[in-house]
Amino acid sequence: MLSYQSAGESHGKGLLALINGFPAGLEINPEVINYELKRRQGGYGRGGRQKLETDTAEIMTGIWGMTTIGSPISLWVKNKDYRLPDLPDLATPRPGHGDLSGSRKYLSGMRAILERASARETAARVAAGGLARQLLSLLGIEVFGFTAQIAEVSLPMKKHAAELLTRLNQPAGDGTELTAEQKEALEELREMRDGNELYSLADEEANEKAMKRIDAAQADGDTLGGVLEVWATGLPFGLGTHAQWDAKLDGKLAQAVMAVQAMKGVEIGLGFEAAALPGSKVHDAIGFDPEKKQTRTLGFVRPTNRAGGLEAGMTNTQPLVLRAAMKPIATLKKGLPTVDPLTRKPVSACWERSDVCAVSAAGVVIENVTAFELAAAVVEKFGGDSVEEIRARYLLSMELMRKLSS
């Protein structure tokens, strides 16, 4: 089983991601990991911490040369802002944080809670995702995320962006490699998204409106949340399973995303919108195209993707479409009402350096935790000793499913 754990504190020596069950034989490109870490530090509305850190991951174990060997892989992201031993405890618990609950639970000071609860920890999760997405690429699976909304300001994707995402998911060949056209679409999407500070696929007018909204919140000492969207393309039939509740892929994805700091909602496909619609406008009809029989779809096609690529906890070859709702950052410069834990008297919450809006950066985290869960599902279905074995079993699975459909 492919899994990982993280360790480290916000102002400690660094963050560690320990990955178990990663298959042997994959040549790792550290720049893929570092590119994701750099994106995590960007985005409009970020705070001063990002000017101090320039995150890169050091691969400490689990490789020979730059090729995985099947043993645990540890990724280390060093903190330049290491000063934990000198930091004082918080004087007051901050609403929206774990300060009060955590300090009561562990009978400790609040500094001990906030240092681990901090979103700085997500650097380790992004590093793990940057590793996992290199495994997914071997099967032609790509994960792409972007900002869909800032506060009440919607950031609808441009028509051309939607066309590129559709092109990226077009089944071709044996499904293990992107076509030249698909590679071109992916590169153009990345340039489009990373070409603006919001990491959106919207037009310039919508981006400007959202950035002005962030500026207004900053001037008011307030913070903003938003909505992130992730697409995963190139998925085969049957990642995940219906057999047990805790093995369903949608459940695993929901847990991974909801476990990211400040996330308060997750939906797949139509999500909450489906609750207000009749079944005829929710479920995706199934058709057959004999020209696509040799692709990963086995010829089965859908005119819509309202399910978001998942049915009964399993992938159905449609793009996985996932959205996450992020609450505004809980550290407000103007301070919300709280209580002094010693005197029990009302006071204003203390303020530590923070972002005004971290939605864009959070999208990078959501994208990478999604990538890791999909990689884990790939290893679970196709075996995990070596990448050669995974590829061979993937192709065998396609052959067996075609025979079933013939």
C-alpha positions in Angstrom: 0.0 0.0 0.0 1.2 3.4 -0.9 1.0 5.9 2.0 2.8 8.8 3.6 3.1 10.7 6.8 4.4 14.2 7.5 6.4 15.6 10.4 7.6 19.0 11.5 6.5 22.3 12.9 5.9 25.7 11.3 9.0 27.3 12.8 10.9 24.1 13.5 14.0 22.9 11.5 11.9 21.7 8.6 9.1 19.5 7.3 9.5 15.8 6.5 7.4 13.5 4.2 7.9 9.8 4.7 6.5 7.7 1.8 6.0 4.0 2.2 5.1 1.5 -0.6 6.5 3.5 -3.5 7.4 1.2 -6.3 11.0 0.6 -7.5 12.3 1.6 -10.9 11.0 5.2 -11.3 13.6 7.8 -12.2 12.7 10.8 -10.1 13.0 14.4 -11.4 13.4 16.6 -8.3 12.4 19.7 -10.4 8.8 18.4 -10.6 8.6 18.3 -6.8 10.3 21.7 -6.5 8.0 23.3 -9.1 5.0 22.3 -7.0 6.7 23.6 -3.8 7.4 26.9 -5.5 3.8 27.3 -6.7 2.6 26.6 -3.2 4.5 29.7 -2.0 2.9 31.9 -4.6 -0.5 33.4 -5.2 -2.1 36.8 -4.7 -2.7 37.8 -1.0 0.1 35.8 0.6 1.9 37.0 3.7 5.5 37.8 4.6 6.6 34.2 5.4 6.8 33.4 1.7 9.5 36.0 1.2 11.6 34.2 3.8 11.3 30.7 2.5 12.4 29.3 -0.9 11.2 25.7 -0.5 13.0 22.8 -2.2 12.9 19.1 -1.3 15.9 17.0 -0.5 15.4 13.3 -1.2 17.1 11.7 1.8 16.3 8.0 1.4 14.8 5.4 -0.9 16.7 6.1 -4.1 19.9 4.9 -5.8 21.2 7.6 -8.1 17.8 9.2 -8.8 15.8 5.9 -9.2 13.5 4.6 -6.6 14.5 1.2 -5.0 11.2 0.2 -3.3 12.3 1.2 0.2 10.8 4.2 2.2 11.4 7.6 0.6 11.9 10.6 2.8 11.6 14.1 1.5 13.0 17.0 3.6 12.0 20.6 3.2 14.2 22.9 5.3 12.8 25.9 7.1 14.9 29.0 6.8 12.7 30.7 9.4 13.8 28.3 12.2 13.3 30.0 15.5 10.9 27.7 17.5 13.1 27.5 20.7 12.9 31.3 21.0 9.2 31.8 20.4 6.9 32.6 23.3 3.6 31.0 23.9 0.4 32.6 22.7 -1.3 34.8 25.3 -4.8 34.2 24.0 -6.6 31.5 21.9 -7.4 32.6 18.3 -11.0 31.9 17.1 -11.0 29.5 14.1 -7.7 27.9 15.2 -7.0 24.8 17.2 -5.3 26.8 20.0 -8.0 26.4 22.7 -9.1 22.8 21.9 -5.6 21.5 21.4 -4.2 23.1 24.5 -7.0 21.6 26.6 -6.6 18.2 24.9 -2.9 17.9 25.4 -2.7 20.0 28.6 -0.1 22.1 26.9 0.6 25.7 25.8 -1.0 26.9 22.7 2.3 27.4 20.8 2.7 23.6 20.9 -0.6 23.3 19.0 -0.3 26.1 16.4 3.2 25.0 15.3 2.0 21.7 14.1 -1.5 22.8 13.0 -0.1 25.5 10.8 -0.6 25.2 7.1 3.2 25.4 6.7 2.9 21.6 7.2 1.4 21.3 3.7 4.8 21.8 2.2 5.4 18.1 3.1 2.2 17.0 1.5 2.9 18.9 -1.7 6.4 17.3 -1.9 4.7 13.8 -1.5 2.3 14.8 -4.3 5.0 16.0 -6.5 6.6 12.5 -6.2 3.3 10.7 -6.8 2.3 12.6 -9.9 5.5 11.3 -11.6 4.2 7.8 -11.1 0.8 8.7 -12.5 2.4 10.2 -15.6 3.7 6.7 -16.5 0.0 5.7 -17.2 -0.9 8.9 -18.9 -2.7 10.3 -15.8 -2.4 14.0 -15.2 -3.8 16.1 -12.3 -4.5 19.8 -12.9 -5.9 22.3 -10.3 -6.9 25.9 -10.5 -8.7 28.6 -8.5 -12.5 28.7 -9.3 -13.6 31.4 -6.9 -12.4 34.1 -4.4 -14.9 35.0 -1.8 -18.1 35.9 -3.8 -16.2 36.5 -7.0 -16.5 33.7 -9.5 -13.6 32.9 -11.8 -15.2 30.8 -14.6 -12.7 29.1 -16.9 -12.3 30.5 -20.4 -13.8 28.5 -23.3 -10.4 27.7 -24.6 -9.3 26.3 -21.2 -12.3 24.0 -21.2 -11.4 22.8 -24.7 -7.9 22.1 -23.6 -9.0 20.0 -20.6 -11.3 18.0 -22.8 -8.5 17.4 -25.3 -6.2 16.3 -22.4 -8.7 13.6 -21.5 -9.2 12.2 -25.1 -8.5 8.5 -25.0 -5.7 7.4 -27.4 -3.4 4.5 -27.9 -2.9 2.1 -25.0 -3.4 4.9 -22.5 0.0 4.9 -21.0 1.4 8.0 -22.8 0.1 11.4 -23.7 -0.1 12.2 -27.4 1.8 15.2 -28.7 -1.5 17.1 -28.9 -2.2 16.2 -25.3 1.2 17.3 -24.1 0.8 20.6 -25.9 -2.7 21.1 -24.2 -1.2 20.4 -20.8 1.7 22.8 -21.3 -0.7 25.5 -22.5 -3.0 25.0 -19.5 -0.1 25.3 -17.1 1.1 28.5 -18.8 -2.4 29.9 -18.7 -2.9 29.1 -15.0 0.6 30.1 -13.8 0.6 33.2 -15.9 -1.6 35.0 -13.3 -1.2 35.4 -9.5 -4.6 33.8 -8.7 -3.7 30.5 -10.6 -7.1 30.7 -12.3 -8.2 29.9 -15.9 -10.5 33.0 -16.0 -10.2 36.0 -18.2 -8.2 39.1 -17.1 -11.3 41.1 -16.1 -12.5 38.4 -13.6 -9.0 38.1 -12.2 -8.7 41.9 -11.7 -12.1 41.9 -9.9 -10.9 39.1 -7.5 -7.6 40.8 -6.7 -9.4 44.1 -5.9 -11.6 42.1 -3.5 -8.5 40.8 -1.8 -7.0 44.3 -1.6 -10.2 45.5 0.1 -10.1 42.7 2.6 -6.4 43.5 3.4 -7.2 47.2 3.9 -10.0 46.2 6.3 -7.8 43.8 8.3 -9.9 40.9 7.1 -9.3 37.6 5.2 -11.0 35.7 2.4 -11.6 32.2 1.3 -12.7 30.6 -2.0 -13.2 27.5 -4.1 -10.6 25.3 -5.7 -11.1 22.9 -8.6 -9.1 19.8 -9.6 -9.3 17.7 -12.7 -7.6 14.3 -13.2 -7.5 13.0 -16.7 -6.5 9.7 -18.3 -8.0 7.6 -15.6 -8.8 3.9 -16.5 -11.8 1.9 -15.3 -11.8 0.6 -11.8 -9.5 2.7 -9.6 -11.0 2.3 -6.1 -13.7 -0.2 -5.3 -17.4 -0.5 -4.2 -16.7 -3.5 -2.0 -16.0 -1.7 1.3 -17.0 1.8 2.5 -13.5 2.7 3.6 -12.0 1.7 0.3 -14.2 3.8 -2.0 -12.0 6.3 -3.9 -14.4 9.2 -3.4 -14.3 8.6 0.3 -10.5 8.6 0.3 -10.3 11.7 -1.8 -12.7 13.5 0.5 -10.7 12.6 3.5 -7.4 13.7 1.9 -8.9 17.1 0.8 -10.8 17.8 4.0 -7.7 17.1 6.0 -6.0 20.1 4.4 -6.0 23.1 6.7 -9.0 25.5 6.3 -11.0 23.2 4.0 -14.7 23.0 5.0 -16.3 21.3 2.1 -15.6 18.8 -0.8 -17.8 17.9 -3.7 -17.3 15.6 -6.8 -19.0 16.2 -10.1 -22.3 18.1 -9.6 -21.8 17.7 -5.8 -24.4 19.7 -3.8 -26.1 20.9 -6.9 -27.3 17.3 -7.5 -29.5 17.4 -4.4 -31.8 20.0 -6.1 -32.2 18.2 -9.4 -34.2 15.2 -10.7 -32.3 12.0 -11.5 -32.7 12.5 -15.2 -30.5 15.6 -14.9 -28.0 14.1 -12.6 -26.9 10.7 -14.0 -24.7 10.3 -17.1 -26.1 8.2 -20.0 -23.9 5.5 -21.5 -23.2 5.1 -25.2 -20.8 3.0 -27.3 -18.3 4.2 -30.0 -16.6 1.2 -31.7 -13.8 3.5 -32.9 -12.7 3.9 -29.2 -12.9 0.2 -28.4 -9.1 -0.1 -28.2 -8.6 2.8 -25.9 -9.0 2.8 -22.1 -12.7 3.6 -22.4 -13.2 0.3 -24.2 -15.6 2.2 -26.4 -18.0 3.3 -23.7 -18.8 7.0 -23.9 -20.8 9.6 -22.0 -22.4 12.8 -23.3 -22.0 14.4 -19.8 -19.8 14.0 -16.7 -22.2 15.0 -13.9 -20.8 12.2 -11.7 -17.3 13.8 -11.9 -15.6 10.6 -13.1 -16.6 8.4 -10.1 -19.5 5.9 -9.7 -19.9 3.6 -6.7 -16.4 4.5 -5.5 -14.7 3.6 -8.8 -13.3 5.6 -11.7 -15.3 5.3 -15.0 -12.7 6.8 -17.4 -14.3 10.3 -17.3 -12.3 13.1 -15.9 -12.3 13.2 -12.1 -13.7 16.7 -11.2 -13.3 17.7 -7.6 -14.0 21.0 -5.8 -13.0 22.2 -2.3 -14.4 25.1 -0.3 -11.8 26.9 1.8 -12.8 29.2 4.7 -11.0 32.5 5.2 -7.7 32.4 7.1 -8.5 32.4 10.8 -5.7 34.8 11.8 -7.2 38.3 11.4 -5.1 41.4 11.8 -7.9 43.3 13.5 -8.5 40.4 15.9 -11.7 38.7 16.9 -13.1 38.6 20.4 -11.7 35.8 22.6 -11.0 35.1 26.3 -7.8 35.4 28.3 -7.2 31.8 29.5 -5.9 33.0 32.9 -8.3 35.8 33.8 -11.2 34.5 31.8 -11.9 38.1 30.8 -12.8 39.1 27.2 -9.9 40.4 25.0 -9.0 40.6 21.3 -7.2 37.7 19.8 -3.4 38.1 19.3 -2.1 38.3 15.7 0.7 36.4 14.2 2.0 37.1 10.7 -0.4 35.5 8.2 -1.9 35.7 4.7 -4.9 37.7 3.6 -6.0 35.1 1.1 -4.2 31.8 0.6 -6.8 30.2 -1.8 -4.4 30.1 -4.8 -1.7 28.3 -2.7 -4.2 26.0 -1.2 -5.2 24.9 -4.7 -1.7 23.6 -5.2 -2.0 21.5 -2.0 -5.4 20.1 -3.0 -4.0 19.2 -6.4 -1.1 17.3 -4.9 -3.0 15.4 -2.2 -5.4 14.4 -4.9 -2.5 13.1 -7.0 -1.2 11.1 -4.1 -4.5 9.4 -3.5 -4.8 8.5 -7.2 -1.3 7.1 -7.2 -2.2 5.0 -4.1 -5.2 3.7 -6.0 -3.0 2.8 -9.0 -0.6 0.9 -6.8 -3.5 -0.9 -5.0 -5.0 -2.1 -8.3 -1.9 -2.8 -10.4 0.7 -3.9 -7.8 3.5 -1.9 -6.3 6.9 -3.7 -6.4 8.1 -2.0 -9.6 7.0 0.4 -12.2 7.5 -2.3 -14.9 5.1 -4.5 -13.1 2.5 -1.7 -12.8 2.7 -0.9 -16.5 2.5 -4.6 -17.5 -0.5 -5.2 -15.2 -2.2 -2.1 -16.5 -1.9 -3.3 -20.1 -3.1 -6.8 -19.0 -6.1 -5.3 -17.3 -7.0 -3.4 -20.5 -6.7 -6.6 -22.5 -8.9 -8.6 -20.1 -11.6 -5.9 -20.0 -11.7 -5.8 -23.8 -12.3 -9.5 -23.9 -15.1 -9.1 -21.5 -16.6 -6.5 -23.7 -16.2 -8.4 -27.0 
